[in-house]
Amino acid sequence: MIQRKQSVFLLLAFIASVVCLCLRIGDIEPAGMGVGFKLYNLMLDKGASVDYSPCGLFGILLISSAMSLATIFLYRNRKLQSSLCL
């Protein structure tokens, strides 16, 4: 499965994107309200009444991690694997 350095880097990219799916994006405190909340990639912190949806970033990270994982198994066709990595 992992025959080239390229496949090892793809595996590391997959692990990094899965870790990014679970990390916090930031703290948001609306002006004048005084109550802040934490924005995660998968969800909002409990008690948040403001609609800041992280669905776009979640979708991009999900597609990126799926492509990295799928590209690892294309080790027999190096040209296709290289073009998908780009």
C-alpha positions, -999 to 999 in steps of 0.1 A, spaced: 0 0 0 26 26 10 53 21 -15 65 56 -22 73 87 -2 44 103 -19 20 78 -3 35 86 31 29 123 26 -6 116 15 -12 96 46 1 125 67 -21 149 48 -51 127 55 -43 126 93 -38 163 94 -71 171 77 -90 147 100 -74 165 130 -84 199 115 -120 186 114 -120 184 151 -101 215 161 -117 248 172 -118 275 145 -121 305 169 -139 324 196 -166 349 185 -179 376 207 -206 398 190 -202 435 197 -222 448 226 -236 414 237 -208 404 260 -215 366 256 -190 349 234 -190 314 220 -166 290 205 -168 280 168 -157 245 160 -155 230 125 -182 204 132 -205 224 155 -212 256 175 -207 258 212 -238 253 232 -257 285 240 -248 302 207 -278 320 192 -259 335 163 -258 316 130 -222 312 119 -222 280 100 -189 263 93 -203 240 67 -182 254 38 -149 247 56 -162 213 68 -171 203 32 -137 214 18 -118 195 45 -140 164 40 -134 164 3 -97 169 8 -93 141 33 -114 117 11 -92 125 -19 -60 120 1 -72 86 13 -84 75 -21 -52 87 -38 -30 65 -15 -46 34 -31 -37 45 -66 0 35 -62 -1 13 -93 -9 43 -115 17 69 -106 7 94 -133 -29 95 -120 -17 96 -84 5 126 -92 -22 145 -110 -47 140 -82 -21 152 -57 -18 185 -76 
